[in-house]
Amino acid sequence: MKKIVILIVIIMKINACPQQPDIFSNTVITVNTPVSVIKKTDNHYFFDFGKDGFGKIALRINNPHNGTLIIHAGEKLSSAQTVDRNPGGAIRFQTVKLATISSRHSYIVPFMADTRNSNPPAMILPDSFGVIMPFRYVEIENLACPIREVSVKRMMYTCCFNDTASYFSCNDTILNQVWELCKYSIKATSFCGVYVDGDRERIPYEADAFINQLGHYCVDNHYGMARNTNEYFMRHPTWPTEWLLHTVLLFYFDFLYTGDTEPLRKHYEALKVKTLTDLEREDGLITSQSEKVDDVFMRKLGFENEKQRIRDIVDWPPSQSETSWKLAAPEGERDGYEMKEINTVVNAFYYQNMKLMAEIATALGREGDAALFQKKASRVAATINAILFNKNEGVYIDGVNSTHASLHANMIPLAFGLVPAEHVKAVAGFIKSRGMACSVYGAQYLLEGLYKAGEAEYALSLMTATHDRGWYNMIKTGSTITMEAWDMKYKPNADLNHAWGTAPANIIPRYLWGIRPIEPGQKKIIINPQLATLTESKIKVPFKDGAIIAEYKKDGSIEKYAFTIPQNMNVEFVGDYDSKKVTVNNKKVKDKGGIRLVPGVNTLIFIQ
C-alpha cells in the first residue's frame, strides 16, 4: 500500500497553556497511511505505519458496521503482527473499544490520557489537540466488513519541519541508519511546541533540550522552538545542578546560530544567576551544598517552591544501590562516579558558563562584566587543573578528596577545552579505555571531547557500534525514535521517544564533517572534516542564510571534496593537510593556513 502524506497547517486559538500561548502556532498535522496492512484472521487486521509517531487514529468505515470494534495501538510488537499488550517501562500501549460505528462517519479513536504526562508540571496540550499518544502499530478486531471499506489513518502532530533541509549519507550503512534515526527523532518529538524529555513525563529539562536544540539546528533552520524552550526555562528551572548550568549554553547557541542579542539582553541578569556564580568559593569553584543555597537563592533561580534544593546529577540513572531498579549495569550510567561536595563535572560546567558569559557580555557591550567573567573562567580552570587533576595518572578525579577517576570527570573537561595541551593525549587515552560508560545524554560530551582531541576514528566507532550500548541497538530493538537509554535493561522505566539520545544528529554535521559557525549569527563558518575511515560521504547542513552542501570521496591517496556555498556566507576550510598537495578549483594552494571557500561550487583535492 502506498504511503500518502497530507500536510495540514493548524493555526489554533489556545487557552490550555497560559504560560506561552503561541508555542503551538507552528503545529503541523501529517495524515499517515499505513505502509502495510495484514489480515491476521477473519475480521482481525494489523496495520504498520512504518515509524513511531505522536498522534491519533482516524477511522472511517464506508458501510454500516454492527458489533464492537476492539482497537489496539502501541509502539512495540510482542511477535510478528501483534502489538505488545504489556510492553514494560514507559513504552505505550492502549486498547480502545468502539461500540457504535455509523456508515461513512469519521471517528477519532478516543485514547485515554496518561495521568503523569497530562498534568503539571508536564506540558499541557491545547484542548483542540485532544489526547495524543505515540504509536506505530494498530490492530483491529471484530471488523465485520471488507477491509477495502475501511480507512485507518494516523494524524501525527509535530512542529513545522522541513524534511529536505538536511541530509547525510556515507559508505557506512550503520551510520546512515543512525543519522536517520536521530533526525527523525527530533521531528517526531516536537509535538509539545517546546523540547520535552519524552512521553513518560513530557517535561522540559535543560540538558535534554540542549542536545535537542543542537540537533534541530543541524537538521532544519527553524529556530523558534528552541527559543520558546529557552523562554520556558527562565520561569521553570529543574533541580539538577548541571541542568541549570545548561541554561547559558542554550541561550549562547541561540545567539551563535541567529545572531540575535535580544534574548540575551532581556534575560542577562537572570542568566548571571543561572551560572550559580553566587555559590563561588575563594578558589573559584562552586558547590551545590553551599550554605548559600537557601530559600532566597532558590527564588532567584526561578523556583516556585522555594523549599526545593538543587542536587548534582552527573548522569542518569545513578547506581543500582540508589534506585529501586535492577540494572544490567549496577553502577548505573555514572561509571562509578564518587559524588563529592566539590564535584569535577559541576565545576567543568561552571567554567564553560563563565567562558560563554564573557562572550555574551562582550556582545552586549558590557566590557567590565566580560573581563570579570573571563577572569573567573581562568581561575576556575587553574583550580580544577591544580586540585582535581592527578598528574601521576594523567586523569581528572571525580571531586575533591576523591580517589576515583570516571569517564565523566574526564570527558566533560575535554569537551569544554579545560585540558592543557600536554595532557590531552593521556586524558583521551583514559576516556578510550572506558568505552561507552555513560548514558545517551553523556554521549554528547563524550563524542564532542573525542573530536576536539583528534580521536575521530574512535568517535566514529562509538557511533557505529553494534553492541547494546549504541544507537544501532535502538534500531535493532525496533525503535524508530531514539530511546531514553541504550536499552530497557539499563533503565527499566525508559520510554522509546527521548530526543536527548540524538547526539549524532549534531555531532555528524558539526564534528565528523566539521561544519559549524564560530561567530555569532553564522557570520563565519568553518569546515574542519574528521571523516576517519569513511571513503565517501554527502551532507547538507542548513543555516539561516542557506545550506552548505558537501561531498567527499577518497580513492587511494587522493581525497576530493566539493562544497556548494550560498551567497553572502563567510566559510573557511581548515584541517591537517600540511603534508599534502592541495588544489582548489584546479589552482595549487601554497598558504595552507586556511582556505576561503567562495559562493558557488568549490572543488578541493588533496594528494598524499
N, C-alpha and C positions, 0 to 999 in steps of 0.2 A: 504494500500500500504506500502510495506516495505521501511525502510529508508536506502539508500545506501550512504556510505560516502567514498569518494576517496580523498586521500591527495596528493597534488602535491606541492613539494617544489620549489619555484621560486627563482632563483639567477639572479638578474637583474642588468643591467648597468643603473645607474640612473643619470640623469642630472637635474632633476626638483627640487632637494633640495640641492643646493650647500653648505649650511652651514654644513651638515653632510651627505656625500654621502653614508654612509654604514648603515644607520638606518633601511633600508628596506631589508637588506640581509637575515633576518630570516623570511621574509614574507611567509606565507603558504596560499594556496587557497584550501578550502574544498568545494567539489561539493555536495550540499544537494539536496536530492529528497524530494518532499512534503510528509508530514506524512498523509495528506488526500486530496482527490480530490472529489469535489461535483458538480454535474450537477444542476445548478440553473434553467435554462430553455434550450430550444433548442439553441445550439451554444453559450451558456453562462456558463462558468465554474469558480469555486472558488478553489484556492489552498492554503493550510496552511502548512508552513514549520516548525511549532511547536514552534519555538523561533525566536525572532528578531535577525537579523544579518546584518552586513555591507557587501554589495556585489552588484552583478549584476545578471540580469536574462539571462540565456542561453536558447534559444528557438530553437526547431527543429521540422519541420513537414515533414513526410515521403512522403506525396502525394502532388501534386500541389494544391495551395490554391488561390482562387480568392476572391477579396474583401479586405477591410481594417480591420485589427485586432485592437481592442481597448484594451489596457492593462492598468490595474490599479494596482499599488503597494503601500503598506503602512504599517504602524506599528500598526494601530488601527482599530477596527471594529465599525461601526455605528449601526449595527444589525447583526444577525446571517448571516454568509456567505456574508457580504457586507463590503468592505473596506471603511472606513470613508473618504469621499472626502473633508471634512472640519474639520480636527481633532483638530485644535487650537494649540496655543503655538508654539513650535518648533518641534512638532510631524510631522513626514514626510509622505508625500503622493505625488505621481505623476501619471499622465495619459500620456501614450505614444501611438501613432498611427503608425502602420506599414502597408504601402500601398501595398508593393510587397513582396510576400513570395515565394521563389523558393523551389522546392522539394528537400528534403534531404540536405538542407543547414542550417548550424547552425548560429543563429543570437544572438548577444549580444544586448539586448534591450537598446537603447540609452537614458539613463537618462540625464536630464538637470542638470548642476552644480548649486549649491546654491551660490549666489554671496558672501555671508558673509563668508562661510567656505571654499571657494576655492581661496581666495586672501589673501595676507599678511595682518595682522600678523598670519593668520591661517597657519597650517602646510600644505604645498603643496605636494600633492601626485605625484609620478612619472607619466609621460605621459603614460607609459606602463600599468598603472592601469586603465586608463580611469576614468569615473565618477562612484563612488560607493555611495550607499545610504543605510541607514538602513531600512529593511522591513521584515515583517513576512508573510504578506498576498498578494496574487495576484489574480486578476480577469481577465479573458479574454472574451471579447465579439466578436460576429461575427465569431466564429470559425466554418467554414463551412466544417468540415471533422470530421470523428470519433475521439474521444478522444484517442483511442488506437494508433492513428498515430502521436500523439503529445508528445513531451518531453519538460517539463518545469523544469529547474534546477536553483538552486541558487549557484552562485560562491561566497563563503563567504571568506573575507580577514581577517586574524588575524596574529599575530606573531606566531612563533613556540611554541606550547603549549602542554604539556603532561597531558592529562585528567586523567591519572591514578596515577599521582604523589601524589595526596592527596585525602582524603575522610573524611567525618564526618557523623555520624548518632547517633540518640538518641531516647528515648521513647517519645519525644515531636515532634509531626508531623509538627507543625508550624515552630519550629526551624530548622528542616531538610529542609523545603522549603526555609527558609530564607538563609541558608547556600548555597544551590544550586543556588539560585538567585544571590548571591554575587559572588560566584566562577565563574559562567558563565559570569557575567558582566565583570570581569577582562579579560577573554579571548576575549569576543566579542568586547570590545572597544580598542583592541590592534592594530588596523589596521594601525595606523599612524607611527608606529615604535618608538614613544615616548608616554608618558602618556598625553593625552589631556583631556580637561574638558568634552566635549560632542559634539554632532553633530552640535549644533547651532553655535558654534564658531570654534571648532577644534583647540583650543589654549592651550598650556601647561600653567598651573598655579601651583605654588609651593605647595599650600595646597592640591589641588586636587591630585597632583602627589604623595604626601606623603602617603595619605590613599591608593592610588592605589599601591604604592610601597610595603607597609607593607602587603597588601593583596596578592600581586603577590608572595612575598617571602613565604607566608604561603600555597599557593596552587600549586606552581611549583618552582623547584630550578633552574630557569632561571633568571640570574641577569643582562643580557646585556641590556634589555630595560630600566631598572631603571638607569643604568649607562649612556646610551645615553641621557636620560632625564636630568640627573644632569649636564652633559656637556652643554646641550642646555641652561639651566638656567644661566650659567655663562656669556652667551652673551645676553640673552633675559629675563631679570627680569621683573616682573609685579609690578603694582603700590601699592597694599595693604601692609601696614606696616607689618602685621602679616604674609602675604605670603612670603615676603622677609626673615622673621625670621624663615621660614621653611627650608631655604637652608642648613643651618648647620645640621638640622635634617636629611635631605635627604642624605647628604654625610656621616654623622655618621652611619646611619643604613646600608649603603652600606659597610662601614668598619666593622660593627658588624657582618654582615652576610657573608662577603667574606674574611675579614682579610687583604685585600689589602690596603696598605698605599699610593700607587702611586697617586690615585686621590686626596688624602688629601695633599700630598707633592706638587703636581702640582698646586693646587688652594689655598694653605694655606693663602697666603697674601690676596687674593680676598675674601676668606671666612671670614677673620677677618673683612673686610669692610662690608660684608653682615650681620654681627651681629648688625650693627648700633651703635657700641660702640663709634664712633666719636661723637654721639649725647648725650653722658652721661653727666648728671649734677653732681654737687658736692655730692649730696646724693646717687648717683649711678643709679638713674632712667633715662630713656630716654623719649623723646617726638618727634613725627614726625613734630611738629610745631616749632621746634627749628630753630633759625635764621641760624644755620649751614647747613640747608637743602637748598643749593644753586645750581647753575649750575655745579660748580666744584664737589660737592658731588654727584650729580646725575650721572655725568660721571664716577666717581669712582665706583658707584654701577653697572655700565654697561648699563645705559640707553642711547640709541642713541639720543633720544630727550631730551636734557639737560634741557629744559624748563618744562618737566613733573615733578610732585611732588608726593611723597608718601603720602598716606592717610590711617588712621586707618579704619578697616572694621569690626572687631569683629565677625560678622556673616553676612549671606546674604540670602534673601533680608532684607533691613532695614525696617523701619516702613512705613505704607501706606502714611503718610504725606511726606515722602522723595522720593516717586516713583509716577509714573503715573498709577499704578495698583490699582485695587480694591481688597484688600486682605481679605481672610477669617479670618486671624489673623492681625488686624490693626497694632499691634506692630511689625509685621514682625517676623524675626527669632532671634531677639536680646533680647527678654524678657524685653523690655523697657529700655535697656542699655542707661545710660547717657554718651554721648561721651564727655569726658573731655580731656583737654590738656595732663594731666598726666593720662594715661589710664592703668587700672589694668591688663587687658588681654595682652596688648602690653608688659608691664614690666614683666609679668609672662613668656612670650616667651623669653624676653631678658635674664632673669635668666637662663632658660633652655639652651640658646645659650652659656652663659658663662660657665655653668657646663659641657656641651659637648665639648666646645673648650678646656677646661682644659684637658679632656681625649685625645682629638686629639693631642694637643701639647705634651703631655706625650708620645704618641705613636710615634711621630716624633722626640723625643729626645730633645725637646725644653723645658727644665725644668723651665727656667726663665719665659717663657710665661705661662706655666701651672700654676705656682704659682700665677701669676698675674690674670689669668682668674678665678682661684679658689677664690682669694681674692675679685674680682669683684662680683662673684656669691654670696658670703657670705654677701657682703654689700647690694646687691640688695634685697636679702631675708630679711635681717634685716630691711631695709627701708620699704619694702612692708608690713611686719608684724607690723611695728610701726605706719605707717600713713594711710594704706589702709584697716586695719582690725578693725572692730567695735567690741570691746571686750564685750560691753553690749549685743549686739545681737548675737555675735558669728558668724559673717559673714563678708565677704570682700565686700567693697563698689566698685562702678564702676570706681572711679578715685578720684584724689584729689579734695576736695570741693563738692563731690557728696553726696547726701543723699539717694541714691538708691542702693540696692543690687540685682544684677541679677544672674541668673543661670550661665552665662558665667564667671562673675568675681569670682565665687567660684569653678566651675568645672575645670577651667584651672589650678589654683594654686594647687588643689587637685591632678590632673593628673601629675603635674610636681614635686610633693613632697615638695611644699612650705609650707604646712600647718603644724604647730607644732603639735606634737602628742596629746597634751592636748586639741586641738581644732578640731581634725579630726571628732569626733562624731557630734559636733554642725554643722560644715560645711556640712558634709554628710547629716545630717538631713534636713538642709535647701535645699540642692540640691534635695532631695527626695520630698520635698513639691512643687517643681516647675514642676515636670513631664518632658515631652519631649519638653521643651520650647526652642528648638534650632533647627537648620537645620540638614539635613543628614550629613553635614560636622561636625557640632558641636557634633554630637552623638559620634564621635570617642573619643573625650576627656571626654565626659560625662561618657561613659562606662568604659574607662580606669581608670578614677578617682574613680569610684564606686568600681571596683575590687580592686584597691590599698587600699581602705578604708575598705575592707572586706564586702562590700554590694553586694555580689554575687546574692542573691535571687532577689533583686530589679533590678539589671542589667539584669538578665535573663528575668524578667517580661517585661522590655522595649523591648528586642529583640523579644519577642513572643507576643507583644501587638496586639490586633485585631482592635483597633480604627484607626482613619485616620492619626495618626502621628506615624506610624511604618512601618516596611518593609512588613508586611503581607498585608498592604493596597495597596502597589505597586502590589503585586501578584493579589489581588482581582480586581484591575482595569484592569488587563490583561497584564501588562508589564512583560517581561521576562528578562529585564536588569534593574538594579537599576535606579530610576528616579532622576532627578536633585533636586526635592523637595518631601516632603511626599505625596503631592497631587497637581494637577494642580491649585487648588484654592489657594494654599499657594505661588505659583509663576507662574503667568499666561503665561509667555513666556518659561516655562521649556521644557526640552526635556526628552525623555524616555531612555536615554543611557548615564548616568553620573556615572562614576565609583567612584566619591567622595562619593557616597552613599553606599559603600561596607564595612563599618566598621566591621560588623560581620565576614567577611572573615578573618580578622586578630585577632579580639577580641576572637573569639571562640577558636582557637588554642593557642593564647598567654596568655589568661587570664582565660577563662572558664576552659580549660584544663591546662593552665599554662605552656605550653611547649614553652620555648623561650631561646635564647642564652643570656648569661650575660657577656661573654668575647669575644673580637673581633675574627673573624674567626671561630666562633662557637666552640672555644676551651673548653668552659664549657657551658653546657645547664642545666637549672633547669626545674623540673616538679613540679608545685605547683597548683594542681587542686582546683577549686572552683565551683563544679558542682551543688551546691544549691539543688534544689528539684529533679534533674534528678536521675533516678534509673538505667538507662542503657545508655551506650554510647560507640561508637567506633570512632577512629580517626587515620589518617595517616598524619604526618607532615613532609614535605620534607626539607632536609638540603643538603648542598653541598656534604657531605660525605655519604649520605644515608638518609633513612626516619625512624623516630621513629613511631612505631605502638603501639597503646594503646587501652585497653578495660577496661570497668568498669561495675560492676553490684552490686547493693545493694539489699540485701534480709534481711529485718528486721534490726537487729543490726549488721549484717555482711556486710562489704564492701570489694569487691575483685577487685584488679587492676592487669592487665597483661601488661607488657611493653616489646616490642621487640626492642633491642638497637643494632645499627650497630657497626661493629668493629671500634676501634680507636676513640670512642666517649666518652667524659667525661660527664656523666649525673648524676645529683643528684636529688632525690625526697625530697621535703620539704613540710611541711604543719603543720597544727594544729592538732596533734594527741597524745598529752601528756596523755590524759585520756583514751586512748585505748590500748588494747593489739595488738601488731604488730608482724607479722611474714613475713619474706622474704625468699622465696623458702623453706618454712616449718621450718625455724630457727627463734627462738624468737629474737627480737631486744631489746637490753637494752638501748643503747645510741641512743636517738631519736633526736639528733642534725642535722640529715640529713642522708639519706640512699643512698649510692652509688649504682647505677644500672650498672650491668656489661653487656658486649656484649652478645647478645642472649636473651632468654626469662627470665623475672623476674616476679615472682608472689608475690604480696603484699596483705596480708589480715589484715583488721582492724576490731577488735571486740570491741564494746562499753561495 
